[in-house]
Amino acid sequence: MSREEKVLSPYACLNKNSLGRVHEEPDCPIRLPFQRDRDRIIHSKTFRRLTHKTQVFLAPTGDHYRTRLTHALEVSQIARTIASALYLNEPLTEAIALGHDLGHTPFGHAGEKALNNLHPGGFRHSEQSIRVVEVLEKKGKGLNLTHEVKDGILRHSKGRGKILPDDLSSLPGTLEGQVVRVADIIAYVNHDLDDAIRAGILQESQIPADIRKHVGKTHSERLGSMILDLVTNTAKQGGSRLVLSAEMLDHITALRRFLYENVYEIKKVQEDFEKSMKILQELYGYFLDKDLPLGFPDKHSEWEQEIKYQTDTPKERIVCDFVAGMTDRYALDLYSTLFFPKPWSVH
């Protein structure tokens, strides 16, 4: 019997039960498959670029605002805490958490909305994350991740839907993937609240009294309360599916609604949202009008190594991959290069 079988919950996903990879590989003498997936994600170029992609606030200059990278790390920490307490597979949980936003656009959901409006067939960052790990990374070879990691990445997103839906068919196939899905919302409702206070958009006193009283007065207390509630109630119900108390589910839903009304949809944030969409719309249109190869500016030539040109790849798909992969500062710099006039030097 393997160590996993001895230690983990009967509801955990074991490496030996994985559906495997598209391309078979020899085993690693040190690491199990899900550990290798986690390492491949961490060492990917796309993962590194998350450090300069918006979480909520556009290209923040402050050192302590969250980015997509720090968001992924916080989701990973929360998800691993839950997985450990429930005796689930931590490396699988961590791999899904670290990879869940690889396909996110610059400027956060503003970029996602812009590409969804522009690209034929629409655009969802979870689907783009799968394209990143299957096609775009390693110059078209992809990362060849296991089925379970890709399934968790693809089905992590919930938008404004139910945190724990009754229909399990929409959820990841593993309990580890479902943990990441819940950890994602626990992370963002807490750290976006923290960043909004840091930015002066909110004051501590504005946090709903019910949240402060029953969930916690501080960032740490609120995180701890949500995690403990999920672990405790899941264990009480046998551990086969994730369970939050009705009260905590209401509190998290109320906090998410509060953030939409007081942070995400306020005038200042929406103004930046619209400006960001315009930048990506114009970049998308500019490159869509270019012949292939796109002829990136010299300082951006590494993109030509990353975007996979194929005779059967529509230009719209290539341009979408290019724009979606940009960081905030890359998009701003390129937009300036292409559309801003340069001072004319006359000698």
Summary of the structure (lengths in Angstrom):
residues: 347
radius of gyration: 21.2
end to end distance: 80.3
largest distance: 80.3
contacts: 1100
relative contact order: 0.13
helix: 61%
strand: 1%
